[in-house]
Amino acid sequence: MRRASELEYRQRTAKRPGSGSLTFAEWRSGGVTGHIMATQTSPTLNPVECEPASSAVQPNNDLLVAEHVTVDYTSRGRRVRALDDVTLRIAPGEAVGLIGESGSGKTTLSRALLGLVKPTRGNVRYRGRDIYSLKVAQRHRLLGGDTALIFQDPRSSLNPRLSVGAVIRDPLQVRHIGSRHDREVRVNALLHDVGLPTELIDRPVRELSGGQLQRVAIARALAVEPSLVIADEPTSALDVSIQAQILNLLNNLKRSRGIALLVVSHDIRAIRFLCDRTAVMNQGSIVESSTTDSIFTCPKDAYTRQLLDAAPRLNYKHGTDAKKFL
Ligand SMILES: Nc1ncnc2c1ncn2[C@@H]1O[C@H](COP(=O)(O)OP(=O)(O)OP(=O)(O)O)[C@@H](O)[C@H]1O
């Protein structure tokens, strides 16, 4: 296996007729080569190609369902409505993107989905069970071993004094999963899966680069073999070159492990690359939810169009093998 430090990354710009300025990034790891393409021109919207609204994927075997969720915070005696009647479904193995401006309620929704913010109204069901009707310990048992969070900034979410091995091993130890030997085997396998050399196992996490740290955070999230991973801005704290590697890693893990993903991001390129469906949030509400292709090629809501117009003209293609899109 190639070492992470040997990852090859190339970025260049080129002109292609009719495509405006094209930038693409290429990286290689463990014999896998991937590309992400970014065009500087707007995608052309052709109304004839727009799918009818009913073609949006409507999963019927939901892993997680939030129904009519409203969340009010109280701030200095004032009520702040952070979520207003939000309904969202995530099927097993499905990748759902959540986009919206700052303050639109994305973080509140992800926290409500993970049992961390009790809705003022509405309910959240995980594997058919209403999580807020459970006792706290039951809720932790249901969600803790089956869901995981990846944060925006691994430097602030991981204890810098711990070794890489200890960080990844911790969720297994806390849940008494496997013997000591089993845990060591699992940690080594996880390092391999996220493209890190096993020699890093005793290294304190403070000595790692941002990209290596985010890989460690992903390995830690995968340790309990979750069915659902919520990734809150998983690439925004990273250099552009490293963003491409982490996006490809998440995409490969999604495919190989069948994990459902909820990706919360301002970066619509990441959403387009990773997600099967996308929900657009504005002022606490989901204003549009559809297949990612449909959202990006035929946005129906005026706010969605405004959001896409304001974003960098980068057109990351959705798919499993980014090479196909070059
Ligand atoms: N603990 C809190 N107390 C009071 N108001 C809050 C609290 N947390 C969030 N809010 C408010 O709720 C609304 C939604 O915030 P939230 O953090 O969910 O949005 P967001 O879309 O995740 O924003 P960002 O992209 O900046 O992280 C905002 O108006 C915010 O000010």
Ligand as a Chemical Component Dictionary entry (heavy atoms), coordinates in Angstrom:
data_LIG
# 
_chem_comp.id                   LIG 
_chem_comp.type                 NON-POLYMER 
_chem_comp.pdbx_formal_charge   0 
_chem_comp.three_letter_code    LIG 
# 
loop_
_chem_comp_atom.comp_id 
_chem_comp_atom.atom_id 
_chem_comp_atom.alt_atom_id 
_chem_comp_atom.type_symbol 
_chem_comp_atom.charge 
_chem_comp_atom.model_Cartn_x 
_chem_comp_atom.model_Cartn_y 
_chem_comp_atom.model_Cartn_z 
_chem_comp_atom.pdbx_ordinal 
LIG N1  N1  N 0 -27.919 27.441 21.086 1  
LIG C1  C1  C 0 -28.580 28.361 20.383 2  
LIG N2  N2  N 0 -29.300 29.316 21.011 3  
LIG C2  C2  C 0 -29.995 30.241 20.311 4  
LIG N3  N3  N 0 -30.035 30.301 18.966 5  
LIG C3  C3  C 0 -29.324 29.374 18.283 6  
LIG C4  C4  C 0 -28.562 28.372 18.951 7  
LIG N4  N4  N 0 -27.981 27.579 18.008 8  
LIG C5  C5  C 0 -28.351 28.090 16.807 9  
LIG N5  N5  N 0 -29.146 29.155 16.971 10 
LIG C6  C6  C 0 -29.795 29.932 15.912 11 
LIG O1  O1  O 0 -30.556 29.016 15.136 12 
LIG C7  C7  C 0 -30.445 29.337 13.745 13 
LIG C8  C8  C 0 -29.909 28.142 12.983 14 
LIG O2  O2  O 0 -28.563 27.910 13.391 15 
LIG P1  P1  P 0 -27.708 26.685 12.854 16 
LIG O3  O3  O 0 -26.408 26.699 13.564 17 
LIG O4  O4  O 0 -28.511 25.463 12.906 18 
LIG O5  O5  O 0 -27.523 27.099 11.319 19 
LIG P2  P2  P 0 -26.458 26.559 10.230 20 
LIG O6  O6  O 0 -27.178 26.527 8.937  21 
LIG O7  O7  O 0 -25.855 25.295 10.719 22 
LIG O8  O8  O 0 -25.371 27.697 10.237 23 
LIG P3  P3  P 0 -23.808 27.565 9.865  24 
LIG O9  O9  O 0 -23.759 27.146 8.432  25 
LIG O10 O10 O 0 -23.297 28.953 10.077 26 
LIG O11 O11 O 0 -23.210 26.566 10.802 27 
LIG C9  C9  C 0 -29.576 30.573 13.662 28 
LIG O12 O12 O 0 -30.427 31.694 13.635 29 
LIG C10 C10 C 0 -28.786 30.553 14.954 30 
LIG O13 O13 O 0 -28.432 31.852 15.356 31 
# 
loop_
_chem_comp_bond.comp_id 
_chem_comp_bond.atom_id_1 
_chem_comp_bond.atom_id_2 
_chem_comp_bond.value_order 
_chem_comp_bond.pdbx_ordinal 
LIG N1  C1  SING 1  
LIG C1  N2  SING 2  
LIG C1  C4  DOUB 3  
LIG N2  C2  DOUB 4  
LIG C2  N3  SING 5  
LIG N3  C3  DOUB 6  
LIG C3  C4  SING 7  
LIG C3  N5  SING 8  
LIG C4  N4  SING 9  
LIG N4  C5  DOUB 10 
LIG C5  N5  SING 11 
LIG N5  C6  SING 12 
LIG C6  O1  SING 13 
LIG C6  C10 SING 14 
LIG O1  C7  SING 15 
LIG C7  C8  SING 16 
LIG C7  C9  SING 17 
LIG C8  O2  SING 18 
LIG O2  P1  SING 19 
LIG P1  O3  DOUB 20 
LIG P1  O4  SING 21 
LIG P1  O5  SING 22 
LIG O5  P2  SING 23 
LIG P2  O6  DOUB 24 
LIG P2  O7  SING 25 
LIG P2  O8  SING 26 
LIG O8  P3  SING 27 
LIG P3  O9  DOUB 28 
LIG P3  O10 SING 29 
LIG P3  O11 SING 30 
LIG C9  O12 SING 31 
LIG C9  C10 SING 32 
LIG C10 O13 SING 33 
# 
